[in-house]
Amino acid sequence: MAETGPVVIRLDAEMQEIVPRYLQNRAADCVALRDHARAATFDEARRLGHNMKGNGGGYGFVEISRLGAQIEIAATNGDAAAMLTLAEELSAYLARVQPVYGQGSSGQIGQTP
């Protein structure tokens, strides 16, 4: 059964200006990933996954890094079906994620019950 509750990510207050745009860009990546899967443009999908793998944790979103790594593998293997599934997982995560900003809380990740 898929989780449906909010995913609260605690971030340093300094991140408040850049995180909304970062998350918007990841939502756009979901659309692009679906397009790449349908068009079998695996190199571009691999690049998207690689970038997410590398930058997700730096913004405090370890799950984005995890999904990015899986996307990179799926694209490397030419597995369009897995890419579509992972795009849906990322989209569902983005719909649930709730950044909370405060002093000195960067990188503390938790999920509400």
The 8 nearest C-alpha neighbors of each residue, nearest first, counted from 0:
[[1, 2, 3, 4, 88, 91, 92, 112],
 [2, 0, 3, 4, 91, 88, 92, 95],
 [1, 3, 4, 0, 5, 95, 92, 91],
 [2, 4, 1, 5, 95, 91, 6, 0],
 [5, 3, 2, 6, 95, 111, 112, 110],
 [4, 6, 95, 96, 7, 111, 97, 3],
 [5, 7, 96, 110, 95, 97, 111, 8],
 [8, 6, 97, 110, 109, 98, 96, 5],
 [7, 9, 98, 108, 109, 99, 97, 10],
 [10, 8, 99, 107, 108, 104, 100, 98],
 [11, 9, 105, 100, 104, 106, 99, 8],
 [10, 12, 105, 104, 101, 102, 13, 103],
 [13, 11, 100, 101, 14, 102, 15, 10],
 [14, 12, 11, 15, 16, 100, 102, 10],
 [15, 13, 12, 17, 16, 11, 18, 10],
 [16, 14, 12, 13, 17, 18, 100, 19],
 [15, 17, 14, 18, 13, 19, 20, 12],
 [16, 18, 14, 15, 20, 19, 21, 13],
 [17, 19, 21, 20, 15, 14, 16, 22],
 [20, 18, 22, 21, 17, 23, 16, 15],
 [21, 19, 23, 22, 18, 17, 24, 16],
 [20, 22, 18, 24, 19, 23, 17, 25],
 [21, 23, 25, 19, 24, 20, 18, 26],
 [24, 22, 20, 26, 25, 21, 19, 27],
 [23, 25, 27, 21, 22, 26, 20, 28],
 [24, 26, 28, 22, 27, 23, 21, 29],
 [27, 25, 23, 29, 28, 24, 22, 90],
 [26, 28, 24, 30, 25, 29, 31, 23],
 [27, 29, 25, 31, 26, 30, 32, 24],
 [30, 28, 32, 86, 26, 27, 31, 33],
 [29, 31, 27, 33, 28, 32, 34, 26],
 [32, 30, 28, 34, 33, 29, 35, 27],
 [31, 33, 35, 29, 34, 30, 28, 44],
 [32, 34, 36, 30, 31, 35, 83, 37],
 [33, 35, 31, 37, 32, 36, 38, 30],
 [36, 34, 40, 32, 38, 37, 33, 39],
 [35, 37, 79, 39, 33, 34, 38, 32],
 [36, 38, 34, 35, 39, 33, 79, 40],
 [37, 39, 35, 40, 36, 34, 41, 33],
 [40, 38, 36, 41, 37, 35, 79, 77],
 [41, 39, 35, 38, 42, 43, 44, 36],
 [40, 42, 44, 74, 39, 43, 45, 77],
 [43, 41, 45, 44, 40, 46, 74, 75],
 [44, 42, 46, 45, 41, 40, 47, 35],
 [43, 45, 41, 47, 46, 42, 32, 74],
 [44, 46, 71, 74, 42, 48, 43, 47],
 [45, 47, 49, 43, 44, 48, 50, 42],
 [48, 46, 44, 50, 45, 49, 51, 43],
 [49, 47, 67, 71, 70, 45, 51, 46],
 [48, 50, 46, 52, 47, 51, 71, 67],
 [49, 51, 53, 47, 52, 48, 54, 46],
 [52, 50, 67, 48, 54, 53, 64, 55],
 [64, 53, 51, 67, 49, 68, 50, 54],
 [52, 54, 50, 51, 55, 49, 64, 56],
 [53, 55, 57, 51, 56, 52, 50, 58],
 [56, 54, 64, 60, 63, 58, 51, 57],
 [55, 57, 61, 59, 60, 58, 54, 64],
 [58, 56, 54, 59, 55, 60, 53, 61],
 [57, 59, 56, 55, 60, 54, 18, 106],
 [58, 60, 56, 106, 57, 61, 55, 10],
 [61, 59, 55, 56, 62, 63, 58, 64],
 [60, 62, 56, 64, 63, 55, 59, 65],
 [63, 61, 65, 64, 60, 66, 55, 56],
 [64, 62, 55, 66, 61, 65, 60, 67],
 [52, 63, 65, 55, 67, 61, 62, 51],
 [66, 64, 62, 68, 67, 63, 61, 52],
 [65, 67, 69, 63, 68, 64, 70, 62],
 [68, 66, 48, 52, 51, 64, 70, 69],
 [67, 69, 52, 71, 65, 66, 70, 48],
 [68, 70, 66, 72, 71, 67, 73, 65],
 [71, 69, 48, 67, 73, 72, 68, 82],
 [70, 72, 45, 48, 68, 74, 69, 73],
 [73, 71, 75, 69, 70, 74, 76, 68],
 [74, 72, 70, 78, 76, 75, 71, 82],
 [73, 75, 77, 41, 45, 71, 76, 72],
 [74, 76, 72, 73, 77, 71, 45, 41],
 [75, 77, 73, 74, 78, 72, 41, 71],
 [78, 76, 74, 75, 79, 73, 41, 39],
 [79, 77, 73, 76, 81, 80, 74, 82],
 [78, 80, 36, 82, 81, 77, 83, 39],
 [81, 79, 83, 82, 78, 84, 36, 73],
 [82, 80, 84, 83, 79, 78, 73, 85],
 [81, 83, 79, 85, 80, 84, 70, 73],
 [84, 82, 86, 80, 81, 85, 33, 79],
 [83, 85, 81, 87, 82, 86, 88, 80],
 [84, 86, 88, 82, 87, 83, 81, 89],
 [87, 85, 83, 29, 89, 84, 88, 82],
 [86, 88, 90, 84, 85, 89, 91, 83],
 [89, 87, 85, 91, 90, 86, 92, 84],
 [88, 90, 92, 86, 87, 91, 85, 93],
 [89, 91, 87, 93, 92, 88, 86, 94],
 [92, 90, 94, 88, 89, 93, 87, 95],
 [91, 93, 89, 95, 94, 90, 96, 88],
 [92, 94, 90, 96, 95, 91, 89, 26],
 [93, 95, 91, 92, 96, 90, 5, 97],
 [96, 94, 5, 92, 93, 6, 97, 91],
 [95, 97, 6, 93, 5, 94, 7, 92],
 [98, 96, 7, 6, 8, 99, 95, 5],
 [97, 99, 8, 7, 9, 100, 96, 10],
 [100, 98, 9, 8, 10, 97, 7, 101],
 [101, 99, 12, 10, 11, 9, 98, 15],
 [102, 100, 12, 11, 104, 10, 103, 99],
 [101, 103, 11, 12, 104, 100, 105, 10],
 [102, 104, 11, 105, 101, 12, 10, 100],
 [103, 105, 11, 10, 102, 9, 107, 101],
 [106, 104, 10, 11, 107, 103, 9, 59],
 [105, 107, 59, 10, 108, 104, 9, 58],
 [108, 106, 9, 105, 104, 109, 10, 8],
 [107, 109, 8, 9, 106, 7, 110, 59],
 [110, 108, 7, 8, 111, 107, 6, 9],
 [109, 111, 6, 7, 112, 5, 108, 8],
 [110, 112, 6, 7, 5, 109, 4, 8],
 [111, 110, 4, 5, 6, 109, 7, 2]]
